[in-house]
Amino acid sequence: MHLGISSYTYPWAVGVPGHRPARPLTVWDLLERAAALRVRCLQVADNLPVDRLPEAAQRKLREQAGRQGVSLEVGTRGIGTEHLRSYLRLAATLGAPLLRVVVDTPDHRPEPDGVVALLGAILPVAAEAGITIAIENHDRFRVGTLAAIVRRLDSPYAGICLDTANSLGALEGPEAVVRALAPLTVNLHLKDFVIRRQPHQLGFTVEGRPAGQGQLDIPWLLREVRAAGREPNAILELWTPPAATLEETVRTEEVWAQESITYLRELLTV
């Protein structure tokens, strides 16, 4: 199980809709941060779509990552056939063995049968390229539904990207998520958080925290995933709350990334 960072380790620095920094973080910047943090993996996801890079730049990215000892993974949203074909070609160009997918887009929210049909049609292409498709648990499908989808696909090239916070939106906590999805996990998103009651006592707020400083029991999580026979790459993601200014938020995000990697380094193979 190797430790990695993602474009979702630094979402504010990359640019959140409506909040774009003067100099957004680029994929080259991310690669430099991965090397500086001495992690083994960089996952470039849908908030920083590298399919827009010219193919020559994609090959250069692969070569530079190789020189720095960083493996690449790719992430995208949407499971339309032609979209996934293009991302599998991108993954092959980058030498990325894993493509993480979020099923839904604003204009396409397929039901489970549709997800199975679309992914089942593209899996032979993924298998031929040696690329595993990792379906992330977002908050529309409950984990039982996601597990059933993967089991229906019945392929070593289809699995789960287990995110430790997303399923809170489906009223499912880490124990339910890990129990259902750990045996199918091929990628792990480590995202720590706290759930706090509002000062007026009428409701709760979910906020991100640096890894090891929230309510997620990360040692327990890693033990459970390993007990299920899985050794996925573990990718740090952060939900850094916005500060008074975007610049301050970006600075906090960077501090949290460093604190998180320092903590996780003690638990994981780097």
N, C-alpha and C positions, 0 to 999 in steps of 0.2 A: 504494500500500500504506500504509494508515493504522494508527497504533498505538492500541491500546486496552487496557483492563483488564476484569476479570471478577469475578464473585462467587467464582471460584476463584483470584483473586489474593490474596484474604483469607479462605480457608476456615476458619481457626481463629477469626477475628473474627466470621464469620457463624455458626459453630457446627458442629463435627464431632460425629457421634453419640457420645454419652457425654461430650462435652466442650463444654458450652454456657457462654459467658461471661455475666457478670451483665447486661451490656447488649449483646446481639448487634447486629452491624452490620445496618442496614436498607438497602433499595434507595435510599432518599433519601440516606443516608450515602455509599453507593457513588457516586451521581451527584455529590455534592459532592467526593469524592476524585478522580473523573475530571476534574472542572473544575479542581481545585487542581493536578493533575498535568499539565494542559493536553494531555490526550489527546483523540482525536476520536471514540472509540467506547467503549461500555459494553455488555458481554455479561452478561446476567443469566441464570444457568443453574439447573439443577435443585436446587442446594443452597439457593436463595433463590427459591422458586416464586412469581412475581408474578401467576400466574393466581388466587391467593387474594385479591388486592386487589379491592375493588369497582371496577366499570367507571369510575366517576367518578374514582377515584384513578389508574387506568391512564391515563385521558386527561390528568390533571394531570401524571403522570410524563412523558408524551410532550411536553407543552407546556413543562415546566421543562427537559427535556433540550434541546429546540429552542432555548430562550432561551440556554442555556449552550453551544450549538454542539457538542453531543454526540449522535451517532447511537446508536440502540439496536439490540441484537440479543438474541434469546431462545434459551434452551437448555432441553431437557427430556430425560427418560429414558422409553423405551418408544415403540413405534410402532403401538400399537393404533389402529384407524381413528378411533374417536370421540375418543380422547385427542389425536391429531394434529389433528383438526378443531378441537377447542377451542383448541389452541395456535396454529393458523393464524389463528383469530379474534383471539386475544390479540396475535399479531404484527401483524395489520392494525390493531388499535386503537392499538398503540404506534408504528405507522409503521416497524416493524422489517422490513428486507428479507430477513433471514436467520433461519432456525430450525435451530439445531444439535441433532442428536438422537444419543443413545446408544441403541443397539438394545435392549440387554438390560435387563430388570428382574428382581428376585428370582424372580418367578413366570412369566416369559415370556422364553424364549431361542430365538427362531425360527431355523431353518436358512436358508441362503441363498435357497432357492426361496421360503420364507415371507416373507423380508425383501423380495424383489422384488415379490411379490404384494401385500403390505400397502402398501408405498410407491408401487407403480405405481397402486394404486387411489386414493391421495390426491393424487398429483401434479397431476391436472387442477385440483383445488381450489387447490393452491399456485400453479400457473401463472396461473390466473385472478386471483389476488390479487397476483401479481408477487413471490412470496416463494420464495426458494431454500432447499431442504432440504439441510443439510450433515451427512453421516453421519460421526461421529467414529470414528477407529481406536482401539478398545479392545482388550483382550488376548485375546479369544476367537477372533476371526477374524484370520487372517493377511492381510497387505496384498494379496496376490494375489486372495484371495477378495473383499475389499472393492472392489478395482478392478473385478473382474468384475461385482459387483452394480451398481455405478454404470453400467458400460457396457451392461448389460442394460436398465437403466431408460431410458437413451438420451434424456435430457431436459436442456435447459439449466437446468432448475430442480432438478436433483439433482447433488450433488457430494460432495466429501470435506472434512471438517474434519480437517486434518492435525495431530495432536498429536505433539510431538517426543520423548515419553518413554513413552507408553502401550504401544507395541508391544514394548518390552523384555520385557513379560510373555508375549509370544508368541515370544520368542527372536529378535527382529528389531531391529536397530539402526537409527540414523537414515539411513544410506546406503541400506539396503534400503527403508525407508519412503519416503524422498524419491524414489528411482528409480521406485517403483511408483505413488505417489500424487500427486506434484507436478503431473502434467498434468491431474489431476482436482480439484485443490484449489480450494475456494471460501472457505475460512476456515482460519486458521493459529493454532494454540496454541503459543506460545513458552514452553517449560518446560525450563530448564537443570538439569543434574544431574551428580553424580559417582558413579562405581562404585568402591568401596573394598574391598580385602580385609580381612576381619575380623582383629583382632590375633592370634587363635589360628590364623590362616591357613586355617581350614576354612570357606570360604564367602565371599560378598561381600554388601555392603550398597549399595543404591541410595538416594541421598539427593538432595533438591533443593538448588539453589544459586541465588543471585541471577543474573539473566541476565548472561552474560559472565564469570562466575566459576566455571563448571563445565566439563565436558568437551564440551559441545555447541558445535560450530563455527558460530556464528550467522551470521557474514558469508557463509560457504559456503552455509548453508541458504537464505538470502535470494537469493543468486545463482542457486541451482538452481531455486528456485520461479519466479523471474522468467524464467530461461532457458526454462522450460516454458510461458511465455506467460501466467503468472498474476500477479495483483496483489491478493491477498486482504487483508482486514483482518488484522492480526497482534495477537493477544490475549495479553497476559502472564498466565501461570498460575504458581503457586508451590507447591512441595512443601516447605514449611518444616518441618524436624524439630522434634518437641516438645522444649521446654526443661523445667526443673524444675517450673515452674508454667505454667498456662494464660495468666496475665497476661504473663509473660515471653515466651512463645511469640508472643502477639499483638503485643507490642512489636517483636520480631524480624521478624515478618512485615511490619509497616509499614516498617521500615528497609529490608528486602529489596525491597519494592515500589518505594520511592523510588530505591534504587541501580539497580534494573533499568531503570526508566524513563529515568533519566539516561544509562545505557549505550545503550539502544535508540534514544533520541532522535537519536543521532549516525548511526544506520543507516537510519532510517525517516522517512517523511513523517509528521509529527505532526498 
